[in-house]
Amino acid sequence: MASSKTSTDEFIKGLWNENPVFVQVLGMCPVLAVSNTAMNALAMGLATAFVLIMSNIVVSSLRSFIPKQVRIATYILIIATFVTVVDYVIQAVSLDLYKALGAFISLIVVNCLILGRAEAFASKNTVARSTMDGLGMGIGFAFALFCLGAVREILGNGSLFGAALFHDSFEKWVVMILPSGGFFTLAGWLLLFNWLKQRKAKKEATTSLGLRKEVA
Amino acid sequence: MVDDSLWTIFINASLVNNFVLAYFLGICPFLGVSSKLETASRMGGAVTFVMLVSSICAFGIQTLLVAIDAPYLKLIAFIAVIASTVQLVEMFIKKVSPALFRSLGIFLPLITTNCAILGLALFQTNKGYGFVQCIVYALGAGAGFTLALVLMAGLREKLELAEVPDVTRGTAMALMIAGLLSVTFMGFGGLGG
């Protein structure tokens, strides 16, 4: 990591340029599984963000004590501890939510995004930087989950956060709530991002070409 | 202990509630390893084996944790067991068949973070399956995972030759194929109940 980067940059990059879902395509399993309503998606996103931030903080503060050979096992244990905490907290706060998310809260442990950030970022950077990174990635992840969940709930159920949006005559796209809808929605978002990226690349190519012509 | 028949459990885990296409477990290897038919089927075999072993271990651990009244250790114990199982399988394959070991490469250690395996351990605990039921459930889930992976690999091998718009190349297209496969698997809906 270049030292010229401020911690704000670390925060921003997770939101957009290196968005964990839309750009890096990491941690797909919970993304697709629990994004059938906006509420579930947001709750899952926030739970994952919490685990990510906490594990980033702990991993980066212990980074000089963890022997290199057993680092992955140590990271997984740290992550599993925080996931257990989140699991029990959600169960205590909202039993309905706990039932809706089911085993997927526990499955945050094997979310490759969290282990990926611990290995790629937190193990090499200071606590402050890692916290910002965790915050950015976590919020980016929650945002992406919310985007998916909102689209699926609006199309599949005609509502957002449980409040009906359309008139009764709205024909629900049941397929959006079903598992296949998750694949289609994510594919749609990825298409949009690819298209934006390509358009940007093309624009940059033409402007640099234009500049060269002017110079000549 | 639930009294689902073994056949129902197997059909349920492999087709009706396919781990990849209905539960979205193990999407990472599903997208990552599914570009070649050969690797896909081998990966499926390895995952099925790890599922079987870790399912048996998870059953033992769950019984033990209930006995010592410490269910909050479940997650940590499961993940530790899976990680060591994968390590064992890796050493075993290396010893018995170096050729297979080389062809699986990096994917072998990555099975640890395959959520299908932890998911299997958690689901069987939640459903309260007995020992034999656990084994059948693991076999069914493994078969379903392999089936999904092989189908996907077959489709992607064909699509390599097709002309598609630039924007859809890569993950976006893989996801759309997965969506279609998932719709297809819904057709099995009435089978296991």
HADDOCK unambig.tbl for C-alpha pairs under 7 A between the chains (distance, minus, plus):
assign (segid A and resid 28 and name CA) (segid B and resid 27 and name CA) 6.29 0.50 0.50
assign (segid A and resid 28 and name CA) (segid B and resid 28 and name CA) 6.83 0.50 0.50
assign (segid A and resid 29 and name CA) (segid B and resid 24 and name CA) 5.23 0.50 0.50
assign (segid A and resid 29 and name CA) (segid B and resid 25 and name CA) 5.53 0.50 0.50
assign (segid A and resid 29 and name CA) (segid B and resid 26 and name CA) 6.75 0.50 0.50
assign (segid A and resid 29 and name CA) (segid B and resid 27 and name CA) 5.75 0.50 0.50
assign (segid A and resid 32 and name CA) (segid B and resid 24 and name CA) 6.42 0.50 0.50
assign (segid A and resid 33 and name CA) (segid B and resid 23 and name CA) 6.31 0.50 0.50
assign (segid A and resid 33 and name CA) (segid B and resid 24 and name CA) 5.64 0.50 0.50
assign (segid A and resid 77 and name CA) (segid B and resid 76 and name CA) 6.50 0.50 0.50
assign (segid A and resid 80 and name CA) (segid B and resid 75 and name CA) 6.61 0.50 0.50
assign (segid A and resid 80 and name CA) (segid B and resid 76 and name CA) 5.67 0.50 0.50
assign (segid A and resid 103 and name CA) (segid B and resid 122 and name CA) 6.71 0.50 0.50
assign (segid A and resid 107 and name CA) (segid B and resid 115 and name CA) 6.57 0.50 0.50
assign (segid A and resid 107 and name CA) (segid B and resid 119 and name CA) 6.75 0.50 0.50
assign (segid A and resid 110 and name CA) (segid B and resid 113 and name CA) 5.06 0.50 0.50
assign (segid A and resid 110 and name CA) (segid B and resid 114 and name CA) 6.80 0.50 0.50
assign (segid A and resid 110 and name CA) (segid B and resid 115 and name CA) 5.70 0.50 0.50
assign (segid A and resid 112 and name CA) (segid B and resid 113 and name CA) 6.90 0.50 0.50
assign (segid A and resid 179 and name CA) (segid B and resid 22 and name CA) 5.54 0.50 0.50
assign (segid A and resid 179 and name CA) (segid B and resid 182 and name CA) 6.90 0.50 0.50
assign (segid A and resid 180 and name CA) (segid B and resid 179 and name CA) 4.49 0.50 0.50
assign (segid A and resid 180 and name CA) (segid B and resid 180 and name CA) 6.90 0.50 0.50
assign (segid A and resid 180 and name CA) (segid B and resid 182 and name CA) 5.17 0.50 0.50
assign (segid A and resid 180 and name CA) (segid B and resid 183 and name CA) 5.73 0.50 0.50
assign (segid A and resid 181 and name CA) (segid B and resid 179 and name CA) 6.88 0.50 0.50
assign (segid A and resid 183 and name CA) (segid B and resid 175 and name CA) 5.43 0.50 0.50
assign (segid A and resid 183 and name CA) (segid B and resid 176 and name CA) 6.23 0.50 0.50
assign (segid A and resid 183 and name CA) (segid B and resid 178 and name CA) 6.54 0.50 0.50
assign (segid A and resid 183 and name CA) (segid B and resid 179 and name CA) 4.84 0.50 0.50
assign (segid A and resid 184 and name CA) (segid B and resid 175 and name CA) 6.79 0.50 0.50
assign (segid A and resid 184 and name CA) (segid B and resid 176 and name CA) 5.62 0.50 0.50
assign (segid A and resid 184 and name CA) (segid B and resid 179 and name CA) 5.71 0.50 0.50
assign (segid A and resid 187 and name CA) (segid B and resid 172 and name CA) 4.63 0.50 0.50
assign (segid A and resid 187 and name CA) (segid B and resid 173 and name CA) 6.98 0.50 0.50
assign (segid A and resid 187 and name CA) (segid B and resid 175 and name CA) 5.48 0.50 0.50
assign (segid A and resid 187 and name CA) (segid B and resid 176 and name CA) 5.90 0.50 0.50
assign (segid A and resid 190 and name CA) (segid B and resid 172 and name CA) 5.66 0.50 0.50
assign (segid A and resid 191 and name CA) (segid B and resid 167 and name CA) 6.30 0.50 0.50
assign (segid A and resid 191 and name CA) (segid B and resid 168 and name CA) 6.25 0.50 0.50
assign (segid A and resid 191 and name CA) (segid B and resid 172 and name CA) 6.12 0.50 0.50
assign (segid A and resid 194 and name CA) (segid B and resid 167 and name CA) 5.85 0.50 0.50
assign (segid A and resid 195 and name CA) (segid B and resid 167 and name CA) 5.98 0.50 0.50
